[in-house]
Amino acid sequence: MVTRQIRVPAILRRLTQYFLALVFVLSAIGKATSPAAFLNFRSLLPFLSSFDEDIALYGTLIWEFAVASLLLIKQTSATGSILAFASLLLFSAVLIYASSAGVTLPCGCFGRVYQERSLDFSILRNILLLTLADLSTAGLNRTTKPG
């Protein structure tokens, strides 16, 4: 079986990691400075509202800052890329679940830093960010079959 490694220029992968770090930092700052939108959205979802309000908010803030930090440090950027991808996948699943449950309120993921138009727009944004996160992991000892 022949495999080939996906090749993405290192500079492109690094720029993508910096951009994702910026997104995670802006999201955390938005929640920290205006948590109401995030907490309102959270209250509409039973599985998220079972967590204490402070735990949900501060846990999310700490996680987002940690992922951003890992993305910015060259020695941990691969781990940061993988965690960014996993985080965005989880966040997207929550948004899709909310949409299927009839929630139309934007997620408030960025607080006042960026006002989302709708939940559907938030889902589309996360799909684009997932694509970037996948690009930032390209070449991390991952192979694909030619086909």
C-alpha positions as CSV (number, residue, x, y, z in Angstrom):
1,M,0.0,0.0,0.0
2,V,1.4,3.4,-1.0
3,T,0.6,6.5,1.0
4,R,1.6,10.1,0.5
5,Q,1.8,12.8,3.1
6,I,-0.3,15.9,2.7
7,R,2.0,18.8,2.1
8,V,1.0,22.3,3.3
9,P,3.7,25.0,3.4
10,A,4.9,25.5,6.9
11,I,4.3,29.3,6.7
12,L,0.6,28.7,5.6
13,R,0.1,26.2,8.5
14,R,1.7,28.7,10.9
15,L,-0.4,31.7,9.7
16,T,-3.5,29.5,10.0
17,Q,-2.6,28.7,13.6
18,Y,-2.1,32.4,14.4
19,F,-5.5,33.2,12.9
20,L,-7.2,30.5,14.9
21,A,-5.5,31.7,18.1
22,L,-6.9,35.2,17.4
23,V,-10.4,33.7,16.9
24,F,-10.1,31.8,20.2
25,V,-8.8,34.9,22.1
26,L,-11.5,37.2,20.7
27,S,-14.2,34.6,21.6
28,A,-12.8,34.4,25.2
29,I,-12.6,38.2,25.5
30,G,-16.1,38.6,24.2
31,K,-17.5,36.1,26.8
32,A,-15.4,37.8,29.6
33,T,-16.6,41.3,28.8
34,S,-20.2,40.5,28.0
35,P,-21.2,37.1,29.2
36,A,-25.0,37.7,29.0
37,A,-25.4,36.5,25.4
38,F,-23.4,33.3,25.9
39,L,-25.2,32.6,29.2
40,N,-28.7,33.2,27.6
41,F,-27.9,30.8,24.8
42,R,-26.5,28.3,27.2
43,S,-29.8,28.4,29.3
44,L,-31.8,27.3,26.2
45,L,-29.9,24.0,26.0
46,P,-30.8,21.5,28.8
47,F,-27.5,19.6,28.8
48,L,-25.5,22.9,29.1
49,S,-27.7,24.5,31.6
50,S,-27.1,21.6,34.0
51,F,-23.7,23.0,34.7
52,D,-23.3,25.8,37.1
53,E,-23.3,29.2,35.3
54,D,-19.9,30.2,36.6
55,I,-18.4,26.8,35.7
56,A,-19.7,26.9,32.2
57,L,-18.5,30.5,31.6
58,Y,-15.1,30.3,33.3
59,G,-14.4,26.8,32.1
60,T,-15.0,27.9,28.5
61,L,-12.9,31.0,29.0
62,I,-10.0,29.0,30.4
63,W,-10.2,26.4,27.6
64,E,-10.3,29.0,24.9
65,F,-7.3,30.9,26.3
66,A,-5.4,27.6,26.7
67,V,-6.0,26.5,23.1
68,A,-5.0,30.0,21.8
69,S,-1.8,29.8,23.9
70,L,-0.9,26.3,22.6
71,L,-1.4,27.6,19.0
72,L,0.9,30.5,19.5
73,I,3.8,28.6,21.0
74,K,5.8,26.9,18.2
75,Q,6.6,23.8,20.3
76,T,2.9,23.2,21.2
77,S,1.3,24.4,18.0
78,A,0.5,20.9,16.8
79,T,-1.3,20.1,20.0
80,G,-3.1,23.4,19.8
81,S,-4.2,22.7,16.2
82,I,-5.6,19.4,17.2
83,L,-7.4,20.8,20.2
84,A,-8.7,23.8,18.1
85,F,-10.1,21.3,15.6
86,A,-11.7,19.2,18.4
87,S,-13.1,22.3,20.1
88,L,-14.6,23.7,16.9
89,L,-16.1,20.3,16.1
90,L,-17.7,20.2,19.6
91,F,-18.9,23.8,19.4
92,S,-20.3,23.1,15.9
93,A,-22.2,20.0,17.2
94,V,-23.7,22.1,20.0
95,L,-24.8,24.8,17.5
96,I,-26.3,22.2,15.1
97,Y,-28.1,20.5,18.1
98,A,-29.5,23.9,19.1
99,S,-30.7,24.6,15.6
100,S,-32.4,21.2,15.3
101,A,-34.1,21.9,18.7
102,G,-35.6,25.1,17.3
103,V,-33.3,27.6,18.9
104,T,-32.9,30.6,16.6
105,L,-31.0,32.9,19.0
106,P,-27.4,33.5,18.0
107,C,-24.9,31.7,20.3
108,G,-23.3,34.9,21.7
109,C,-19.9,33.2,21.3
110,F,-18.1,36.5,20.8
111,G,-20.1,38.7,23.1
112,R,-19.9,42.3,22.1
113,V,-16.6,41.7,20.1
114,Y,-18.7,40.4,17.2
115,Q,-22.5,40.3,16.9
116,E,-23.7,37.2,15.0
117,R,-26.6,37.6,12.6
118,S,-28.2,34.2,13.3
119,L,-27.5,30.7,14.6
120,D,-27.2,29.5,11.0
121,F,-24.5,32.1,10.3
122,S,-22.7,30.9,13.5
123,I,-22.8,27.3,12.1
124,L,-21.5,28.4,8.8
125,R,-18.7,30.4,10.5
126,N,-17.7,27.3,12.5
127,I,-17.6,25.1,9.4
128,L,-15.2,27.6,7.8
129,L,-13.1,27.7,11.0
130,L,-13.1,23.8,11.1
131,T,-11.7,23.9,7.6
132,L,-8.9,26.2,8.7
133,A,-8.2,24.1,11.8
134,D,-7.9,21.0,9.5
135,L,-5.5,22.9,7.3
136,S,-3.4,23.8,10.4
137,T,-3.1,20.1,11.2
138,A,-2.0,19.1,7.7
139,G,1.3,17.5,7.6
140,L,1.3,16.4,11.2
141,N,2.3,12.8,10.5
142,R,-1.0,12.2,8.7
143,T,-1.1,10.3,5.5
144,T,-3.7,9.7,2.8
145,K,-4.1,7.0,0.2
146,P,-3.7,8.1,-3.4
147,G,-6.9,7.6,-5.1
